[in-house]
Amino acid sequence: MNVSEVMAEMLKAAGTGPVFGYPGDPSVEFLEGCRKVGVDFVLARREGTAGLMAEAWGMLSGKPGVALSTLGPGSTNLVNAVANAYLDRTPMIAISGQIDTKRAPTFTHQVVDQHAIFSPVAKYVADVAPNNVGHVMRKALRVAAAPRPGPVHLSTPADYVGAKAGDGDWVLPPTDIIETGFTVLGDARPQQKIDEAKQPLILFGISAMQGNAGAEIIALAEKIGAALVASPMAKGTVPEDHPLFAGTLDMACSDLMWEFVNRADLVLNIGFDAVELIKPWSVTAPVIHIDVVPNTDQIYAAEIEVIGPLKGVLSALTDTLSAQPGFDERTLQSHRENLQSAFDAGRVTGVMNPSDVIRVASGVVDKGAIVTTDVGSHKLLVGQGWHPIAPRKLLMTNGLSSMGFSLPAAIAAKLYARDTEVICFTGDGGLAMVQSELRLAASMGLGIKVVVFLDQSLNRIELKQMARQYASTGTIIEETDIVKMAESMSCEGVVVETETALADALAHDTGTVPLVIGARISPSQYQAQF
């Protein structure tokens, strides 16, 4: 086999799914290699959105999503998506073509130092060559999936991709997790500290979701009466109708949630990654860090660290603890009622409010749907107000938090689970960045529904201008005719201004045709919320 065929064979064997990309001259051999071994290729409309599709695939599957670009401007366009995966802790294999090795030392046209560009936002960078392709691919797959998961970047010189592989006898790295054993760092026994707590709180995060540790978190919480708080990207790990569930941190109603967390006399950070913090850590109670990686960030102090595979760690820990009453159920119920009131704060009568959009969609959309959300004021509301029934049912970027994420993510989600309803929440600003991908969704018969919060503003920034009594400079977006735009992309489009019209649009079955729903909202509620 040649180098490209070995790469494609290894990706196929690893179960990485389709390659999302935008090819160039150095990609021709790799595209042919994918075709020959049966790896699908999805032609995105630009490299950046291809990378976001690959990231979403990694979020859904737990295996590296694969993105492809050409050299020069292709690779530089891919950087944002790789950085997104890096801070979202999502496995990815990013591949960029490169000029042939003969010209590389002296040629300058479209030549950039891809290692230097990607090293700050990737876990591993390397050149793929005939004499190392099997080894490099094996390392790339292992590094991308290892805690914390993240992207790797591979450069493929044009004269190597079609060359005969001298390193074609490959073996995949192991990926199965053995849930046994853990390490404790610190002076005190964690069991003693937990047994002494009167109001413990569990804050669970990305790696708890990735480790499917929801059942173990619930068992621990029920034994010690711990309140449960989710980080945004971990939503769905624990059912949000559980009586101990108290909400999501650092989304809408942020002040109320931080006040609640500060009621605790002990906080167990289980798989929680501080990359999701929007506000500084302000908890005064002692913290126990429980994760697959040590607390090297030191954004919060933890006097005890318990390191190991989470399901095994939590099961072993729960077995050694005494049953405790913990948080009073009436306290939690009162908090949840206050949270709901805060979520509805600022509603204006006679218009459609942002929270109305989420509430209406929650009542119409299938409970098992996959929902994606973009970045902006609406994300904060979705992050608190949407209640997924399982992990990996709400996809968001909350590490780098790059606008334009939700539509590419919805396309990847529908490819991943074609029989599942997929809803994309986005703002008019985020959609403007990536709306050309609607044509891809239409051409592939992906009947997603795209709900656009129409307020003609980059609201998060405009609110900061308003707080300083500045004019709205550089934050106003001219209105786009949603219906005409959707039709030009072979999609259906509709603009709604009432809850009834929104519910009807969401219930409308368009089959395999994407539907763009422009939800005209009043941004006034955002002012009260944020």
Secondary structure, 3 states (H helix, E strand, C coil): CEHHHHHHHHHHHHCCCCEEEECCHHHHHHHHHHHHHCCCEEECCCHHHHHHHHHHHHHHHCCCEEEEECCCHHHHHHHHHHHHHHHCCCCEEEEEEECCCCCCCCCCCCCCCHHHHHHHHCCCEEECCCCCHHHHHHHHHHHHHCCCCCEEEEEEECCCCCCECCCCCCCCCCCCCCCCCCEEECCCCHHHHHHHCCCEEEEECHHHHHCCCHHHHHHHHHHHCCEEEECHHHCCCCCCCCCCEEEECCCCCHHHHHHHHCCCCEEEEECCCHHHCCCCCCCCCCEEEEECCCCCCCCCCCCEEEECCHHHHHHHHHHHCCCCCCCCHHHHHHHHHHHHHHHCCCCCCCCCCHHHHHHHHHHHCCCCCEEEECCCHHHHHHHHHCCCCCCCCEECCCCCCCCCCHHHHHHHHHHHCCCCCEEEEEEHHHHHHHCCHHHHHHHCCCCCEEEEEECCECHHHHHHHHHCCCCCCCCECCCCCHHHHHHHCCCEEEEECCHHHHHHHHHCCCCCCCEEEEEECCCHHHHHHC
